[in-house]
Amino acid sequence: MEGQEEQLRKANISKLEREVGVKFEHVLAPQPSDIVRAAGLDTAEATLRVSDSVIPVFKSAVEDLLNASGLSPVELLAKALAKSIMS
């Protein structure tokens, strides 16, 4: 059963909707996984905007890391994206 505060809140929202002529949609707050996914996409897009001229500077280190990690390139890149988000 709803408390009085919740009922009052819903009544106030309904009143506001009528006054402004707009129906509001209840949207849940984003979950942590949604936030991380969005940040990962942003980071991936930003990575594509980095100049290719930096590749030679990091290529040797990346090859060494790839060989030493035992991970696939996709797994290693996923970890790098996660690290850039968590920094």
N, C-alpha and C positions, 0 to 999 in steps of 0.2 A: 504494500500500500504506500502511496506517495505521501511524503511529508507536506506540511503546509507551505514550506518555503519553495519546494519544487512545484507545487500547484500554482503558487503566486508567480513564480518565474515563467511558467508556461502561459499563464493568463496574460502577463505583461508582454510576452513575445507575440501572442495572438493579437493583442490590442495594437502593438506596433505594426504588425503585418497589415492589419486592416487600415491603419492610418496612412501608411506609406504605399499601400497597394502592391506589396511585394511579398511573396511567400519565401520564407527562409528555409534553407535546407540544413539539417543537422549533419555536421561532418565531424568524425572522430579525429582526434589529434594523431599526427603521424607516429608510427611505431619506430623504434630505434632502427630496425632493419630497413624501413623505408628511407630514413634519413641517410644511412650508410650507403644504400644503393644509389640515391640521388647524388651524394657526394662523390661516389665512385665514377658515375657518368660524367660529372663536371670535370673531375680530374683527368679522365680519359680524353675528353674533348680538349682540355688545356694541353695535354701531352702532344696531341696531334698538331697543335699550333707552335710547338717548340721548333726552332730552326733545325733543319737537317745538318747544318754546319757543326753542331755539337756532337754528332755521332762519333767521329773519329776520336774525340777526346775521351769518351767513355767506353768505346767498343772493347778494348782489351780487358778492362775491369769487368765488364758485363760477361764476356766470354769466360773469364776465370771464375766468376761467380756461378755461372750456369754449369760449368764443368764440376765445380766443387759441391754444388748444392744437391745434385741428383734429382732436381726438379725439371719438369718440362718447361719450355719457354713460356707457355701460358700460365703455368702455376707460379713461376718466378715473377712474371709481370703482375699477376694478381696480388702477390705479396708486396711488390713495389707500390702498386696503387693503394693498397691498404695502409702501408707505412706512410705514404704521402698524406693520406687523410688523417691519420692519427698523430701526425707531428704537430 
